[in-house]
Amino acid sequence: MSFTVDPMPRALPRDHLAQLSGYETVLFGHFLDRGVLDPGILPVAANMKTAGTAVTLTLPGLDSTLLHFAAGQLRPGDVLVIDRRGDRRAACLGGGVAQAILNSGAAGVVIDGCHTDTEELVELGLPVFSGGAAALTTRIQGLGGALNRPVSAGGVPVMAGDAILADASGVVAIHASELAGVLVQAASLLALTDRTIAGVKQGDLIGALSGANEIVARRIEGSVER
């Protein structure tokens, strides 16, 4: 096998990332048709949150050679998204590699696979999201891999340069070309959600506020006793 290394992606606009980081992932889960990663990919500590530009990495088998290389390429605001090609046995990231990534100023790591050294990762404070912990680790084998090529993470295609938002509820990936429009949708939905919650708190029926009651009334068969 060989190594494929593509150029680093263009960093997303800072104002877009600032707006994205102000939202929770669950907001996007209300309207995105794609982009929400498998809920099994979770933060190593519940209070971790990050938003940034995706740098994508594919690692085969037990080989972490390209990860060590990639750690030296990362920039402030990058989120490294690692595709382990279905491997759920070996951890590719622990305390040492996490420290190297933290030194780069990167915003976090998302692993479609396992991590190790959980306590060290928590102490370092680098936001890491993975499918769980493992004792078996990858090592320098020189087998190959790809940097900044499209990957699959949590059942979602992710491309270098995509926007990543990750928090306690999970991880969302948004294509760079769609980010501006998605942020407009998010702002609109958040405003609607705030109005709905305010109405429910004052005793209004949630079905009336959401429009569900009207939809049911138009399509109901028979009668409903209250």
N, C-alpha and C positions, 0 to 999 in steps of 0.2 A: 504494500500500500504506500501511498504518497501523501504529502500534506498539500492542501489547497488553502491559500491565504489570499483573500480578496481585500481591497482597500477598506479602511475604516469608514463607516457610514457618516453622512452629514448629521451633525447634532441637531436635534429638534429645537425650534425657537424657545427661548427661555420663558417667554410669557405664556406659551402654550403649556409648557411643563409646570409652571407655577399654578396655572388654573387647574390642570389635571390633578396635581398633588393635593388640591383642596377638596377633592371629592373622595367618596368611598367607592370601592370596587362594586359593591352591591347596586349602586345607582346605575351603572352601565349594564349590569345583569338584568335590569328591567326592560331594556330595549335592544340590546345588541343581539343580532342573529348568530354571530360568530365572534370569536375573540376571547371568550371566557374559558380559561384553562380548567382542566379537571380539578374538582375540589380537593383531591388528595394532595395537591401541591400547596403546602402551608408554611407559614413562617416558623423558624426555629424558636422564636420567642413571640408571645402573643401581641406585644406592643410594637412590633416592627412594621414599618411602612416605607415605601419608596416609589419614586417615579423617575423615569429617565428614558434615554435612547437605547434601543436594543442593539447589542453586539452579540452575534450568534456564533455558537461553537458546537461542533459535532465531535464527540469522543468515542472511539470504538473500544469495546471490551474493557480490559484492565489498563488501558494506556492513557496517561494524563500528560504526555509530552507537550501537546499543543496548548493545553491549559496553562502550563508554566510559561510558554511563549506569549500567549494571549494576555496574561496578567501584566506583562510589560508594555502592552499596546493600549491598555484601557486609559480613558480620559475622565476627568471630572464629569459627572452626570450620566455616564454610561451604566447600563444594566446588562450584565453578562447573562445570556440565556443559553443554557447547556442542554443539548440533546444527547442523551446517553444511549440512544438507539435501542431502547427497550430493556436495558440492563437495570435490574432492581436488586443486585447483590452487592455491588462494590460502590463505595463512596468515593467521589472524585474530588471533594473539597473538605478540608479540615482547617485547623487553626493556622498552620503555616501559610498555606495558599491564600486563606482569607486575609491574613495580615498583608501579604503582597498586593492583593486586590485593593485593600483599604488604603495602602500607601499611594495608589494611583489616583485616589479621589473618586473612584467609581461609586455609583449610588447603590449598588446591590447586585445580588446574584439570584437567578431562578434556575433550578435544576430539575429536569425531568428525569429524576433518579435520586440517589441518596447522598447525604452528607455524613461527616463524622465529627468528633470533638464538639459536641453540642454546647457544653459549658463554655469552652473557649470562644466559640462563635458568639454566644450571648455576651460574654465579657468584652469582646472586641467591639460589638455594636454594629458590625456590618450587617445590613439587612439581607438575610439569606432565606430563600423559600425553596423547599424541596419535598420529595415524596417520603422522607423519613430518614432515620439514622441507620448506619451499618458499621460493622467492625472491619469487614474486608475492604481494602482500599485499592485504588488504581496506583500505578507506578510508571516510571519512565521506561517505556519499551520501544518508542519510535515506530509504532505501527501505522500511524497516519491520523487523518482527521481533516476537518474543514473549518475555516474561520470566515465569518461573514457570508456564508451561503445560507439559503433557506433551511430552516430546521422545523422539527415537530416537537412541541412542548405541551404536555397536558392535553394531547389530542387536537391542538390548534397549530396551524402553520404560522411561523413567525419569521419575518425577514429582517435583516440588518437595517436599522434605521426606524423600525416601528416604535411606537410609544408603548411603554410598559408602566402599569400601575399595579402595585401589590400591597396588600394589607392583611389584617387578621382574617378577612373573609375569603381571600384567594388572590388570584392574579388575572389581569386583563391585558391583552395585547391588541393594539389598534394600529392599523396600517397608517403610515405617515401621511399618505395622500388623503386619508379620510379624517384625520385628527381634528381639523378645524370644524368640520361639519358635525362631528360627534360631540365636540365640546358645546356647540350651540344646542344640540339636543339635550345634553346633560343639564345645562343651565335651565332650560325650559321645564324639564321634568322635575328638577329639584324645587323650582318655584311652585309647581303644581302639587308636589308631595308636601311641601311645607303648608300650603293652604288646606290640603286634605287633613293633615295631622291636627292643625289648629281647629278645624271644624269638628273632628272626632272628639277632641278634648273638651269642647263646649257642648257635646251631647248630640251632634248631628249624626244621622245614619251614614255609615261609610258607603253603603250602596247608592245612596242618593248623591253623595259627593263625587263618587267615581263614575257615575253613569250606569252602573250595573243594574240598578233597579229599573231604569227606563228600558234597558235592553231586554230584561226578563219579562217586563210587563207587555212588551210588543210581541213576544214570542210564546207566552205562556199558554199551556193547554189546560182546560178545566179551571177550577177555582182554587184559591189559596185561602185557608182559614187562618185567622190571626188571633 
